[in-house]
Amino acid sequence: MNPPDLLVVCLSAFVAVFFLLGFLAVVMRLLIAVFPEKLAGIDSATIAAVTAAAAYVFPGTKVTKVEEIK
Amino acid sequence: MDIFIQLARDSGIANLGLGNLLMFVVAGILIYLAIAKEYEPLLLIPIGFGAVLANLPLAEMSSEGTSLIGKIYLEGIENTELLPPLIFLGVGVLTDFRPLLGRPLTFLLGAAAQLGIFVAALGAFYLLGFNAQEAASIGIIGGADGPTSIFLTAKLAPHLLGPVAVAAYSYMALVPIIQPPILRMMTTKAERAIDMPQAIPVSQRAAILFPLVTGILASLAVPSSAPLLGMLMFGNLLRESGVTERLKKTAGGPMLDIVTILLGLVVGATMSAEAFLTTRTLGILVLGAFAFSFSTAGGILFAKIINLFLSKEKKINPCIGAAGVSAVPMSARVVQQFVSDETNGKVNPLMPAMGPNVAGVIGSAVAAGVFLALVG
């Protein structure tokens, strides 16, 4: 059997690299969806500090939710 | 008196040729770049000194000889291909794949940035008359991955190991010079200013499963890439498992250092004057530069193509595509520096660029595996 033409080899290799890495991308996205990172909640000291600060600036304010945006 | 004359005749000085002297200059340049410019010093110094040893007449210190270096070359590269996979084990320990896992789309940039491998291989084959095995070995320089280049070349075209390794490591060291002009030429100001959204947080479980899943899938798909990818993923599992601290420290520290010394020295010792000073070496160095440039351009171009299908808030900064060449972490740092300079520090895509950067390591190992399977 004759060895394949290098042009065909290169095209096949490029497609193989793309296909395999694309497939890995999909699998990894699924992995991350199945095993999501559990974000740690805001600790009580932070909530108390935010509540105190808000109450100082706007007396009577009630803080109902503290969210950290990374 | 005759004894002294005989001693003088048998000395290396009497047998020193112009080629040897020229190779001392080449070795001197490599060592100078390593010390004065700090370009890949951990590799260029062993390679440079190996080249010096290989060109000492009658000393038989080249990789072809029967000396210690010859034996290490024979058993470490030619017969067993042991050393490059061990480097990959250490690289796996040192590599954090989370930036890639947090942006799975960047896997594709790592694939696109292998374009230069195939362009250079075709150029070597059709324009410069190298055979298919030699062309594949030259093309892999575009993967910007030294151990992969050595692994493939040792198997397909061992006589080209010296020039290919020197080209691969030299161009890796020259990433800060090669990539910025290409980045500037291929991206607009608006594209450079794209600030990418946060990556998806990656859990410890996903980080542990990644090396297992990738090692299995990639090795099943391209078994000839298993020595590289298997060891890379094993090293990464040692890192992520959190319970193999001693193995992790050894594989990513002393063992990696020892293997780097041995690999650099024996690769340098392949650079005897008769093997290195040929017009083919010049061709390999030129093609290596093309390979690197096309790989950089491939990554950027593909990022721009992906952007055509993404909403405005999800667009990726096309500059990170350039980091798909697997010179880790140099390429990602170059992208970070370039974008930060161009946006006055407002956009800093170091972590987004690490995604394609580490994907490129996987991509170039897969490309090497496919070459081995098809032309080996």
HADDOCK unambig.tbl for C-alpha pairs under 7 A between the chains (distance, minus, plus):
assign (segid A and resid 6 and name CA) (segid B and resid 122 and name CA) 6.98 0.50 0.50
assign (segid A and resid 6 and name CA) (segid B and resid 132 and name CA) 6.40 0.50 0.50
assign (segid A and resid 7 and name CA) (segid B and resid 122 and name CA) 6.71 0.50 0.50
assign (segid A and resid 9 and name CA) (segid B and resid 374 and name CA) 6.64 0.50 0.50
assign (segid A and resid 10 and name CA) (segid B and resid 118 and name CA) 5.47 0.50 0.50
assign (segid A and resid 13 and name CA) (segid B and resid 367 and name CA) 5.97 0.50 0.50
assign (segid A and resid 13 and name CA) (segid B and resid 370 and name CA) 5.67 0.50 0.50
assign (segid A and resid 17 and name CA) (segid B and resid 111 and name CA) 5.85 0.50 0.50
assign (segid A and resid 17 and name CA) (segid B and resid 363 and name CA) 5.98 0.50 0.50
assign (segid A and resid 17 and name CA) (segid B and resid 366 and name CA) 6.12 0.50 0.50
assign (segid A and resid 17 and name CA) (segid B and resid 367 and name CA) 6.15 0.50 0.50
assign (segid A and resid 18 and name CA) (segid B and resid 108 and name CA) 6.56 0.50 0.50
assign (segid A and resid 18 and name CA) (segid B and resid 111 and name CA) 5.24 0.50 0.50
assign (segid A and resid 21 and name CA) (segid B and resid 107 and name CA) 5.65 0.50 0.50
assign (segid A and resid 21 and name CA) (segid B and resid 108 and name CA) 6.20 0.50 0.50
assign (segid A and resid 21 and name CA) (segid B and resid 111 and name CA) 6.50 0.50 0.50
assign (segid A and resid 22 and name CA) (segid B and resid 107 and name CA) 6.50 0.50 0.50
assign (segid A and resid 22 and name CA) (segid B and resid 108 and name CA) 5.90 0.50 0.50
assign (segid A and resid 24 and name CA) (segid B and resid 214 and name CA) 6.98 0.50 0.50
assign (segid A and resid 25 and name CA) (segid B and resid 104 and name CA) 4.80 0.50 0.50
assign (segid A and resid 25 and name CA) (segid B and resid 105 and name CA) 6.31 0.50 0.50
assign (segid A and resid 25 and name CA) (segid B and resid 107 and name CA) 5.82 0.50 0.50
assign (segid A and resid 28 and name CA) (segid B and resid 101 and name CA) 6.41 0.50 0.50
assign (segid A and resid 28 and name CA) (segid B and resid 104 and name CA) 6.65 0.50 0.50
assign (segid A and resid 29 and name CA) (segid B and resid 104 and name CA) 6.20 0.50 0.50
assign (segid A and resid 31 and name CA) (segid B and resid 206 and name CA) 5.96 0.50 0.50
assign (segid A and resid 32 and name CA) (segid B and resid 202 and name CA) 6.49 0.50 0.50
assign (segid A and resid 32 and name CA) (segid B and resid 206 and name CA) 5.89 0.50 0.50
assign (segid A and resid 35 and name CA) (segid B and resid 203 and name CA) 6.53 0.50 0.50
assign (segid A and resid 35 and name CA) (segid B and resid 205 and name CA) 6.46 0.50 0.50
assign (segid A and resid 35 and name CA) (segid B and resid 206 and name CA) 6.07 0.50 0.50
assign (segid A and resid 36 and name CA) (segid B and resid 202 and name CA) 6.76 0.50 0.50
assign (segid A and resid 36 and name CA) (segid B and resid 203 and name CA) 5.76 0.50 0.50
assign (segid A and resid 37 and name CA) (segid B and resid 201 and name CA) 5.78 0.50 0.50
assign (segid A and resid 37 and name CA) (segid B and resid 202 and name CA) 5.53 0.50 0.50
assign (segid A and resid 37 and name CA) (segid B and resid 203 and name CA) 4.13 0.50 0.50
